[in-house]
Amino acid sequence: MNKGIFIENVWRSNPIFMQVLGICSALAVTNLLTNTFTMTIGVTVTTGLSSLTVSIFKSLIPRRVRMIIQVLIISFYVIIVDLLLQTFFPDISKSLGPYVGLIITNCIIMGRAEACAISSPPGTALWDGLTAGFGYMAVLMCIAFFRELLGFGTLFGIRIIPAEIFLPWTIMVTPPSAFFLLGIIIWIVKPILKKQGVEV
């Protein structure tokens, strides 16, 4: 496992705060940590396995239709993730609704297929896809932590702030708060990266 790829995808070139990819999920599913964790695991697994599959079959994929083939591969894994959720976690699946299916449209997955998988050996492609997913997960879990804690007083559905002293921040339950928090994260992280010599 290449440590450089991990640091690059999780920190220096994080797909959320550096490339601003996959941010629709930040608005859609970050109101509860359980939903966010499930969604980000789905995206991570899909990104890793899609990159692995594209890498394995890259020599057989005609260049003119490679993006269509990549979408089909991504769709295959998203359908599996969706079916597994419906079977083993029906309540979470119902809570996420159509957003699991929309993993297909997540730019991070196609981006890793095009940037790495199409020109890398299978092991590297798999690790690249998984670490890109970890970077995505880290940012969304951070957003969900504050939204659930301040919006509901809970974490993973467990009450943290006693109900008798808790005054919910209604704005944290609404989707715009996700973009507000994402903006704060980018505002904090980019100067740190700049000091480390990363081009931002």
C-alpha positions in Angstrom: 0.0 0.0 0.0 1.5 3.3 -1.2 1.6 5.8 1.6 2.1 8.6 -0.9 -1.1 7.9 -2.6 -2.9 7.8 0.7 -1.6 11.2 1.8 -2.2 12.7 -1.7 -5.9 11.6 -1.9 -6.8 12.1 1.8 -5.0 15.4 2.3 -3.1 17.2 -0.5 -5.6 16.5 -3.3 -8.7 15.6 -1.2 -11.6 15.4 -3.8 -13.9 17.5 -1.6 -11.9 20.5 -0.4 -9.2 20.6 -3.2 -11.1 19.5 -6.3 -14.6 20.3 -5.1 -16.0 17.0 -6.3 -18.9 15.0 -4.9 -20.3 18.0 -2.9 -23.9 17.1 -3.7 -23.6 14.4 -1.0 -22.6 17.1 1.5 -26.0 18.7 1.1 -28.0 15.5 0.9 -26.9 13.1 3.6 -24.8 14.8 6.2 -27.6 15.6 8.7 -27.0 12.3 10.5 -23.7 10.5 11.1 -25.3 7.1 10.4 -26.5 8.1 7.0 -23.2 9.8 6.2 -21.1 6.8 7.2 -23.3 4.4 5.2 -23.2 6.7 2.1 -19.4 7.3 2.3 -18.7 3.5 2.7 -20.8 2.9 -0.4 -18.9 5.5 -2.3 -15.5 4.2 -1.1 -16.3 0.6 -2.0 -17.7 1.6 -5.4 -14.7 3.9 -6.2 -12.2 1.2 -5.2 -13.8 -1.7 -7.0 -14.7 0.4 -10.1 -11.1 1.5 -10.4 -9.9 -2.1 -9.9 -12.2 -3.4 -12.6 -11.3 -0.6 -15.1 -7.6 -1.3 -14.5 -8.0 -5.0 -15.1 -10.0 -4.6 -18.3 -8.3 -1.4 -19.6 -6.6 -3.1 -22.5 -10.0 -4.5 -23.7 -11.9 -1.2 -23.5 -12.0 0.7 -26.8 -10.9 4.2 -26.2 -13.9 5.8 -28.0 -16.4 4.2 -25.6 -14.3 4.0 -22.5 -16.5 6.5 -20.5 -19.7 4.6 -21.3 -18.0 1.3 -20.2 -16.8 3.0 -17.0 -20.3 4.2 -16.2 -21.6 0.7 -16.7 -19.0 -0.7 -14.4 -19.8 2.0 -11.7 -23.5 1.2 -12.1 -22.9 -2.5 -11.5 -21.2 -1.8 -8.2 -23.8 0.8 -7.1 -26.6 -1.6 -7.7 -24.8 -4.2 -5.6 -24.4 -1.7 -2.8 -28.0 -0.6 -3.0 -29.3 -4.2 -2.9 -27.1 -5.0 0.1 -28.4 -2.0 2.0 -32.0 -2.9 1.1 -31.4 -6.5 2.4 -29.4 -6.0 5.5 -30.1 -2.3 6.5 -33.6 -1.6 5.2 -34.1 1.4 7.6 -31.0 3.1 6.5 -31.7 2.3 2.9 -35.2 3.9 3.3 -33.7 6.9 5.0 -31.1 7.5 2.2 -33.8 7.0 -0.4 -32.6 7.7 -4.0 -29.2 9.1 -2.9 -27.6 5.6 -3.0 -28.5 5.3 -6.7 -27.1 8.7 -7.3 -23.6 7.4 -6.3 -23.4 6.6 -10.1 -23.2 10.3 -10.8 -20.5 11.1 -8.2 -17.7 12.8 -10.0 -15.0 11.3 -7.7 -15.6 7.8 -9.0 -15.3 8.7 -12.7 -12.4 11.1 -11.9 -10.3 8.3 -10.3 -11.1 5.9 -13.2 -9.9 8.5 -15.7 -7.0 9.9 -13.7 -5.5 6.7 -12.4 -7.3 3.4 -13.1 -7.1 3.6 -16.9 -3.3 3.8 -16.8 -2.3 2.0 -13.6 -1.9 -1.7 -12.5 -4.9 -3.2 -10.6 -3.3 -2.9 -7.1 -2.5 0.7 -7.5 -5.9 1.5 -9.0 -7.7 -0.2 -6.1 -5.7 1.6 -3.5 -6.1 5.0 -5.3 -9.9 4.5 -5.4 -10.2 3.5 -1.8 -8.0 6.4 -0.5 -10.0 8.9 -2.6 -13.1 7.4 -0.9 -11.4 7.8 2.5 -10.7 11.5 1.8 -14.3 12.0 0.8 -15.5 10.2 3.9 -13.3 12.2 6.3 -14.7 15.6 5.1 -18.4 14.4 5.1 -18.1 12.8 8.5 -16.7 16.0 9.9 -19.6 18.0 8.5 -22.1 15.4 9.7 -20.6 15.5 13.2 -21.4 19.2 13.7 -24.7 19.1 11.9 -26.1 16.2 14.0 -24.6 17.4 17.3 -25.8 21.0 16.9 -29.0 20.1 15.1 -30.2 17.2 17.2 -27.9 17.0 20.2 -27.0 13.5 19.2 -24.1 11.5 17.6 -25.0 8.3 15.7 -28.5 8.7 17.2 -27.2 8.6 20.8 -28.1 11.7 22.9 -25.0 13.6 23.8 -26.4 16.9 25.0 -29.2 16.5 27.6 -32.6 17.4 26.1 -33.5 19.7 29.0 -30.6 22.0 28.3 -30.4 21.6 24.5 -31.7 24.2 22.2 -31.5 22.8 18.6 -29.8 24.9 16.0 -32.6 24.7 13.4 -30.3 25.9 10.6 -28.1 22.8 11.1 -30.9 20.6 10.1 -31.4 22.4 6.8 -29.2 21.6 3.7 -27.5 25.0 3.4 -25.7 24.4 6.6 -23.6 21.7 4.9 -22.2 24.2 2.4 -21.6 26.7 5.2 -19.6 24.1 7.1 -17.8 22.9 4.0 -16.8 26.5 3.3 -15.3 26.8 6.9 -13.4 23.5 6.4 -11.9 24.8 3.1 -11.1 28.1 4.7 -9.2 26.4 7.5 -7.4 23.7 5.4 -6.2 25.7 2.4 -3.8 28.0 4.3 -2.4 25.0 6.1 -1.7 23.3 2.7 -0.2 26.5 1.3 2.2 26.6 4.2 3.2 23.0 3.4 4.0 24.0 -0.1 1.0 22.5 -1.8 -0.4 24.5 -4.7 -4.0 25.5 -3.9 
